[in-house]
Structures are given as C-alpha cells and as structure tokens.
Amino acid sequence: MLDEVQKGLEGVLVAESGLSSIDGDAGRLIYRGYDIGDLAEEATYEEVLYLLWHGELPTREELARFTDEMTEERTIDDDVRRTLRGLADAEEAPMAALRTAVSALSADEPEGDADPADLEATRRKGRRITAKVPTILAAFERYRLGEEAVSPDPELGHAANFLYMLTGEAPDDVAAETMDQALILHADHGLNASTFTAMVVASTMADVYSAVTAGIGALSGPLHGGANQDVMEVLLEVDESKMDPLDWVRTATDEGRRIPGFGHRVYNVKDPRAQILQERSEELADASGDTKWYDYTTTIEEYLTEEEGLVEKGIAPNVDFYSGSVYYQLGIPVDMYTPIFAMSRVGGWVGHVLEYQEDNRLIRPRARYVGAEDEAWVPIDER
Ligand code: CMC
C-alpha cells in the first residue's frame, strides 16, 4: 500500500477512460480520438453528446433520432418551475438554483424506479437531464427578471434554443454557432474535479441525478468552473479602473493577485480550447466594432506570458480566459457563465457515469492518519 500522500490526487490514475484525453505538453485535447478543433469546427453539441455516450459518431439517421429525443425532453414540469421561481425571488445564485432544480427533476423522472445498474435507463435519464438544463437556466434568468419563461422552440438546436429561451429572441447564426462551439469545447475534459465527483457518487451505484447534482456543486468553485465568471469580473474591473490594461495587470501582479483563467493542473501550455475561444472572441469584437474586451484579454495574456514569464513556469491561459469575453459579447449575464459550463459538462458527467458503472468498483481512497493516538477519555465536566 502507498504511504505517500498525493495531495490533490495529482498524477494519480484512478480509472481507465475512452472518453477524452489531454496532452498537456502539446496542448491537445481529443474526444474519443477526434481532435477538439475538428469537433468544434464540424460537429454540433448533440453530435458530440452522441459520440461521448455511444462511443462513435452517429449516422445521419441516428443523429436525427437522438436530436428529436432530446428536443422532446426539453420541457420541465410545474413543480420545478415553482421551485425556480422561489429561488429567483430569494436571489439565489444561478449555480445553486441549477443544483437544486436538477435534483428536483428526479421527482418527474418516468424511469425513476429503474435500477442504476440498468445502463440503458441511465443513458436515457442522462439525456433527459441534459435536455432540460438549458430550460432550467433560461427560466431562472427570466423569473429573476420578473418575466415569464419562454417555451423551448423545437425548430432550434440545443445551443440556439438556449439563447432563444434566455432572451426571447432567436439568435443570429454567429451567436448560435458560437454558443454551440462553446458547448462542444466544455463537454468533457478527463477526470477534472466535477467529473471525478460525479464518478465517486456513481461508484456507490447511486443514480445519475445524484451524480449530476454533485458534479454541479464541484464545478461551482472558483478553482474550477467558477473561473470564467471571475475572468469577466477582472475585465470589468480593468474597465472601471479607467487604467491602461497594461498598468492594471502590472499593478495586480505586483500586489500578488492570481489572475483567473491562467494555470491548469494538466496543461503546461495554452489550452487548445482557449485558442479556439480567443478566435471567436476576436471575431465577435471585429463584427461589433467594439474590440475593448478582446484587447484587455490579449494585453493581460501578453504581459503575463512575456513579462511575468508565466509560460516558462507552465502557466498559460485555460479555457476560462476567453470564454468570459465571448459570453459577454453574446449579451449573457456574467453569473450565467459557470451554469453554461455546467450545461455543457453535464454531457461529460453522464458519459463518465455510464462508462464507470459498466465496470464499477466503489471509489474509496484512504487518508494517512496524523491525529492523536491513545487519548484517555475525559468526562465532560473535567474538560
Ligand atoms: N496566476 C499566477 N500563478 C499561478 C496561477 C495563476 N492563475 N495558477 C497557478 N499559479 C502558480 C502558483 O502560484 C504555483 O506557483 P508556485 O509553485 O511558485 O507556488 C504554481 O503555479 C502551481 O499552482 P497550484 O495552485 O499549486 O496548481 P494546481 O495544479 O493546484 O492549480 C489551478 C491549478 C487551475 C487551480 C490554478 O492554476 C488556479 O488557481 N488558476 C486560476 C483559477 C482558474 O483559472 N481555474 C480554472 C481552471 S481550467 C477550467 C476548469 O477546469 O474548470
């Protein structure tokens, strides 16, 4: 038995997976062998979900059937809507509202009694959850604005329909494609903290609702999914400071601030997803004629990499560094960025639950005990 503690499980292999692989030195990410750049360029999010959950790309017929099933499953019931209204009135954070609503979805699950070992039932449940997450998020946003929720539009794809339900207007092609790409890019990423969390829950043979609910909780933290919102808050801070962005980042690093959107446990070079989102951010900026947010990000990146030498230390932009400015330019509220990450990553969580439960073993590590030994009991009045 190992007696050396691997803090943060860094470098520890806990499972085999065929879903995604990261080459942290080359800056490459693949889903089931397909390069993330090709998937972002060529596929839709629905196609990527199929690939992750079924192991291969769908044929045209398979994709049409799968998309129809997902489209039919977008609606949420009145109890979940009431819960969301209450949470919106209570000014709950969107990630917490999502966590609560996903947990509540199981009450309306038609296969609620299915054995968690029935992987086909788990796949269908996972599909239902994934189909409903955009509806939950958009309804919550509308409720907290004091408006009625917008019903899903079956004519629109998963990404475009989310933007439609969020804003009440069908998005243009650029917005719809950008959102679809963002969903593809965030769908899976090896055993990140939230995926591992979902797997730990699934390894007890708990059901997929519990696994996804737990995954949402893990994703919400600032060291994981919460960083995309933090990046945008930094960009807004730069703007409000009225400082030159270069002076701002110089001062921030002199003060010892850690800039969100930089650094990664696995990548030692720029995250390939950041590269793709940077291009989207630049395109949106050029199209609107307002390049401010894009310029702030590139100035900060250049300073941190060249003058602070972070790249030599293996600390480079991660996916969150450019997603913030992309979502901002799409007009999405800042506290919806991490929920959008969840809206995509739910695909990865479900994929890993299916894969792990197929050959399940309870995940149960150990801690090296460093506490006291042989203490004599002290009665309460003598303490
Ligand atoms: N800016 C400056 N220095 C950094 C940064 C940063 N953003 N991130 C890490 N470092 C330094 C850190 O100070 C440490 O240096 P030293 O060894 O000299 O003390 C070294 O890099 C290792 O840092 P660590 O925190 O021990 O590394 P980790 O592997 O535990 O953390 C991380 C990875 C993502 C938590 C960390 O890089 C971080 O806090 N980044 C900012 C938050 C962020 O962007 N999170 C999103 C991650 S990607 C999307 C996702 O998976 O959700």
Residues whose N, C-alpha, C, O or C-beta is under 5 A from the ligand:
A	BS01	CMC	N192 P222 L223 H224 G225 A227 R258 I259 P260 G261 F262 G263 H264 R265 I315 N318 V319 D320
